[in-house]
Amino acid sequence: MKVIIDNGHGINTSGKRSPVRKDGSQLFEYEFNRSIAAMVMMELQKQCIPFVQLVPEIEDISLQERCNRANQIHKSDPGSFLVSIHANAGGGTGWEVFTYTGQSESDVIANIFGNEAIKAFPEFRMRFDYSDGDLDKESQFYILKHTACPAILTENFFMDTAKDLDFICSYAGRSRIAAMHVRAIKTYLKSKNQL
């Protein structure tokens, strides 16, 4: 059972950046996503948990190619599942997780991630949708719709909201986000008797 880590977006993705901060710095989402993914993968490696980085390139890789890669991995390892890591935008605050529409194994994974996020970030809002009986939000995001394996997409706070931005720009904040992802992955693997 392999964890597919997708660090969303590339260096040449237009937009996907925070406003300029008071100190003149700016967060670029591709860098944040890769930073969290690198921390997650380092810990998975330490704990001998099989994983693969979906996009090792820094350049933008099309969503179709990302899905093709994920589907090839899933074909050779049918137990694999995908975690796509992102930072949010749009003036909100907090943490949320997405799956494709309908009920599937992705919802089971998303619930585990959501419950870990509740414990990991008590000072932040959890942006959940319980209308269908579970906490994930459903979306037609391409990476979720076109992958054969279970897939979730985490939105780790808002890069255009000052409190969230300060958190995700800090080493402490990034460490907490990465640790939450690792705990959720381990909890899911344990539920499948893979740890």
Secondary structure, 3 states (H helix, E strand, C coil): CCEEEEECCCCCCCCCECCCCCCCCCCEHHHHHHHHHHHHHHHHHHCCCCEEECCCCCCCCCHHHHHHHHHHHHHHCCCCEEEEEEEECCCCCCEEEEECCCCCHHHHHHHHHHHHHHHHCCCCCECCCCCCCCCCEECCCHHHHCCCCCEEEEEEEECCCHHHHHHHHCHHHHHHHHHHHHHHHHHHHHHCCCC
